[in-house]
Amino acid sequence: MLLLGRSGGGKSTLLLGIAGLLERGLATEREGGLTVGGTPADGTDVGVLFQDPESQLVMARAGDEVAFGLEERCVPSDAIWPRADEALAAVGFPYPRDHPTSALSGGEKQRLALAGVLALQPRILLLDEPTANLDPDGARALYAVLRRLDRSTTVLLVEHHLGLALELVDRIVAVDGERGVVIDGPAASVLRDHRATLESLGAWLPDAVPVPPIAAGPAGGTPVLSAQGIGFRYPLAARDALAGAGLALHEREALAVTGPNGSGKSTLLLILAGLLRPQRGTVRAVAVDPATPEPWRWRAATLARRFGTVFQDPDHQFLTTSVRDELRLGPRLQGGASADLRGADELLERLGLGHLSAANPFTLSGGEKRRLSVGTALATRPLALFLDEPTYGQDRRTFVDLVDLLREANVAGAAVCAATHEPALILAMAGNVVALSHPS
């Protein structure tokens, strides 16, 4: 079954309820009941892949991560490693058992978390946007795994993109906030009879019209930054995260950084944004600061004023206790005038977060967190934006809204550099792409 709905519409919460993970003390209001197999949901025979894979990894080594759940279920010891190895192979996990989980990319963590769930052989499998962090090959491999599951396994899939999902699902259910279920039926008839409703709920239909490009015209003018021969290896890692990477970025340019999971896209963006010092090679922003051209040498306040950064995990960049304060923080720290703060408040509405202005950022849905994190980077009107999967977790409507905001920043002079697997965002970069591969 495919569960559709707008970003922030409660899909992830429903999955947590089915998994027996909604504690009574977490809700200020609750009503109705939820049963699995005729009894109150308690997580029995249910496996769940969370929207954020990092939130469910608990062990230091990859093999131990998959074995942990089997040990907790009291699987006989002689069966644990064969089942763990089978699950790791099924998801295409590329490393040995002893590979540190801390050295994995976001997409690799997604594969590992899925292996841990599949190894349990659950009767009900709950998947919350399982392809959001995966490269195209990884997404196809994941659906191939799901197609091979025994038909006695019930799969409930939350996904905005219908393309690959339509090859798998029998049934589509669409929810709309407080209205609850608005569509429920066989996949083929839902697609035939309810296209307009699906589009209004932000579903990505396979033949969706591409959005206009982000860059208003050809790149040119001031060279914001250039990087050559970038190399970097994380502590305890067996190989380089990056080797010999490079690119140039100009004012009003929009550039996509693509490549398979683990190819170093996030590391490259952190280096370009001045948040990591390259171990080899050079990064220079001569036109921005001739006296100190290396961004990693800039003071934090200078860096934040010049470059806006969006991390792969938005939880890593929230600093305040309300959505409104989070958007106002950057302009306020830079001594922004009242007009800058009003601009932050306007941004709040355009991000579709106005009704959540007083909410704690950490209580938002995954898609809402991502929009807020992009908003914090835009709020300071930087010279360049370095965005790691900026459209993760978005339905089509919120995706279009984010692209519109990036286009406006580009027209105003900002360079936009985004690491992404999202085909629609790559198209919006109008073919301006730097592709990374795994370091040899």
N, C-alpha and C positions, 0 to 999 in steps of 0.2 A: 504494500500500500504506500502511495506517495501522499505526503501531507504538505499542502501548499498554504501560503499566506504571507501577508506583508511582514517585513522586518519589524520585530518587536511585537508581533501579534500573539505570542504565547505558545508557539510550537515547541520550543525547547522546554518550557515549563511543563507542557503536557507529557513529553518524553520522560522528564524527571519523575513525574507522578506515576507513570506506568512502571518505572524502574523502582518504585518504592522509596524515592529519595527526597520527597517533599515532607519535611518534618512539620508537625502541627505548629510548632513555635515560630516557624519562619513567616507565616502569613498573618496579616492583620485582619483579613477577611477571607473566608473560605466557605464554599457551599457545595452541595452535591456529593456524589460518591464515585469511587473508581475501583473496579474489581478486575482481576486478572484470573481467568479460569474459575470464575464464580466466587472468589474470595478476595478480601482487601489486598491491594497491591503491596507486596513486601520484597520484591526483587527476585523471588524464587524463579529459576529457569529463565531469567531475563539478562541479556547482555546489552550494554549501552556504550556507544562511542560518542563522547561529548563533543560539543562544538569546538572547544579548546582542548586539543590533545594533551598539552602540557599539564593540564589540571588533573589528569588521571595517571600520569607516570610517577611511580614511587620508588623504583629501584635504580641503582647506579649503573647496572650493566643490562644490555638489551635482552639477553637470554633469561636472566633472572626476572626481568619485568614480565615476560610471558609465563614463566614458571610460577610466579607468585600467586596468581589467581588459581592455578591448578592445585597448588599446595593448600590454599585456603579452602578449596572444595574437597580436600582429602582424597584427591586422585592418587591411586597407588604409585609409589615412587618410581617403579620401573616403567610406568606409562607416561610420566611427566615430560621427559625430554623428547621422546618421539613425537608427542602431540605438540610440544612447543616448536620443535624444528619444522614440523609439517605446517604449522600456522605461519611461521616466519617465511617459509618458502612460498606459501600461497599468496602472500601480499607482496612478494618481490623485495623483501628486505635485503639490502645489499651487503650487510656486514656480518661478521662472526658474532657468536653469543656474547663474547666479552667486550664488545664495543661499548664505550661509555655513552649513556643516554644523554648526558650533558653536551656531547659533541654533535648531536643530530640537528639537522635543519628542521624547520616547521613541518614540511611535507614528510620527512623521514620519521618524525615523531608520530605523525598521523598514521603511517603504515604500521609502526610498532604498536601503537595503541589498538589498532584494529586487529593485529595478530593476537594480542592478549585477550581480546573479546572472542575471537573465533575459536581459540584454543579451548574455551569453556564449553563449546558446542551448545549454546543456549537454545531453548525452544522458541524464544522470542528475541529478535535482534533489532535493536533501536539504533538508528544511524542519523546523527544530527549534522547535516551538510558534510558528508564524509569526503567529498572531493575538493573542498574549498582550498586546502593547502597543497593539493597534488598537481604535479605537472600532467600534461595530456596523456602521456603513456601510463602514468600511475593511475589516473582516473579510469582509463579503459581496463587496466588490469584489475582494479577494484571491482568493477561491474562484472568482469569475467569470473571473479571469485564468487560473487553473489549469485550468478547464474548457475554455478556448480553446487550450490547448497542443496541439501536434501529438501524436497518440497514439504516436508513436515515442519520446516522452520518458517515461522511467521516473520516477515521483514517489514518494519515500519520505517520509512525513509523520509527525512525532511530535506528538501532540496528546492532551490529556486530555479535551477536549470533543468529543463525537461528533456534535453537531447538524449543523453545516454540512459536516463531513467526510464524513458518510454520503452526501451527494449526489455525492461525487466518487470515493470509493475503491471498488476492486473486491475487495480482500483485506484482512483484519485479522490481524495477528500480535501476540500478547501475550507479554511476557516478565516473569519474576518472579525478579529478583535472581540468586542462584547456581543456581536451577533451570533457568535458560535459557528457551527457548520452551515455553510451556504451552498456547497456542492458535495454530493456523494454518489459515485456511480462507477461503472466500468470505464477503464481508461479511454477506450476508443470513443465511446459515446460522449464522455465529458469533453474530449477535445473537439468533437464534431459540433456539439450543441451549446457549449459554454465558453467559446473562445473569448468573447468580450469580457466576461466576468473574470476569467483567468488573467487577462491582461490588466484589468483594473486592480487585481491583487498583486501585481508585480511579477507574475510568472514569466520566465524566459522561454518563449516558444521557439522551436527550432528555426523558424523562418522570420525571426524578429528583424526589423529594419535596423541597420547599423546607426549608431549615434554619430553626429557630426564630429570631425576631428577636433582635438583640443587646441592645437596650434592654429592661430588665425591666419598665418602666412608662413613663408619659408623662414627657417632660422637664420639669424644673422646678427650683426652688431657685436656687442661686447662679449668676448669669451669669458664666461663665468668661471670655468674650471677645466683643467686638463689633468689626466692621470695616465701614467705610462709604467708598464712593467710591474704592476702591483702584485706583491706576494704577501701571504699571511698564513700562519699556522697557529691554531689555538693550543694552549697548554695541554699536554698529555695526548694530543691528537696524533694519530699514526701517519697522517698525510696533510698536505697543505689544504686550507680552505680555498685559497686563491693562488694562482701561479701565472704571472705574465698578463694580468688583465689590464685593460686601458680603454679610455674613451675621452672625448671632448664634449663639453656642454656649453652652449651659447645662450645669450639672452633671447627670450621668446621661443626657445626650442622646447619640444616635447619629445622625450626619449623613453622607450621601454627597454628594460633589462630582462631578458628571458633566459631560460635554461632549465635543465632537469633539476629535481630536488637534490640538494647537496652540492650544487655546482658553484656556490659562493655568492649568490645574488645579494643576500642580506648582509654578508660581510663586506661586499663591495660598497653597498650603500652607506654603511656605517663609516667606512673609510672616506668616501667622498664627502660625507656630511661632517667630517672632522671629529668624529666620536671614537675612532680607532686610529692609531698611528700605524702606517704600513711598515712591515718589517723589511720589505724590499720595494724598490721602485719609488716614484715620486707622484705627489698630488700637489698641484699649484693653482692658486687663484690670483695670478699676478695683477690682473686688471682690477680686482676687488681690493687688494691690499699689497702694493708693491714692496712695502717694507717687510711684511711677514706673509709671504704668499702661501705657506703651508697651513691649511685650515686646522689641523690638529694642534697647532701652536697657539691658536687664538684663545682668549679668555672666554669663559662660558657665556657671559653677557654679550660679547661681540659675536660669538658664533650663533647664538639664538636670534640676534637681530638680523643677521645676514642669511642664514639658512634655516629652513623649517624641515623637521624630520618626523616621519611617522614610522614607528617600530612595527615589526611583524606582530607582536603581541601588544595590543593597546593598553593592557593592564600595567605594563612597565613604564608608562609615561604619565599616568594620572597623579596629581599632587594635591588636589583640594577635595572638599567634601560635598560639592554640588556641581552640577553640570554647568550652570551659569558662571560660577566662579572659575571653573576650569578654562572656559573660553576667554574670560577676562584677565586671567593670570598673566599671560604673555604681554599684552598691551600695558597692563598696569606696571609690571616690572621694568618695562622700557620707558616709563614715565609718560604713558599715553594720555592724551587729552580726552575730554568727555566724548568727543566725536569718535575716538577710537573705541571707547567702551560701548557707545551706541552701535558701532559697526559690529562689535562682538555679539551684541544682543540681536541684531538683525541676522547675523550668521546662525544664531541659535534657532531661529524660526526656519531659515532656509534648509537647515539640516534635518528638519522634522523633529526637533527635540524640544520645542517650546513648552510642551505639556510636561516635560521632565526637567524643567530648569532647576528645581529644588532637589532633585534626586541625587543620591550619591553615585558618582560615575561607575563604581564597581558593581552596582545593582542593575545596570542596563543589560539588554540582550547583546549578543555578540555583534550583530549588525549595527546597533545603536552605539556601542563602544567604538566601533571602527569609524563611524561618521563623526563622533566627537573628537577622536584623535586627529582626523584630517582637519577638522575645524580649528583645533589648537595650533596646527602648523600654519593655516591660512590667516589666522587672526593677527599675526605680527607683520603681515605683508612682506615676506622675505624676498631676497634676490633670487633664491633657488629653493625648490621643494624636492626633498628626497623621500620617496614614499614606498614603503614595503607592503605590497598587497593592499593598496588603499581601498579597493572595492570588495574586499572579503566580506561575505555574509550579507550582501545587498540584494534586494529584489530589483527588478528592472527599473522601477520608478525611482528608487533611491539611488541606484547606479547613475541614471541620467542626471539626477540632481547634483551628485558629486562631480560628474564630468563637466557640467555647466559651471560649477564653482572653480574647477581647475582651469577651464578655458578663460574665465574672467581674470584669474590671476596671471595667466600667460599673456593675455592682451595688455595687462598692466605692466608687463615687462619681466615677469618671473619665468625662469627656466623650470621645467617640470621633468623630473627623472623618477620613473616608477619601476620597481621590480614586480613582475606579475606573471601569472599563468593565465589570466582571464583573456580569452580571445577577443571579446568586445572591447576591452581596454587597449589591447595591442592594435586593433583596427583603428581606434581613436587616436593613436599615435601616428597614423598615416604612414605606416611602413618604416618609421624611424626607430630601428631596433638594434640593440647590441645583444648578441646571443653568447652565453657562457656555456662551457662544457666542463665536465669533471676534470680537475687537475690530474695529470698523469703521475 
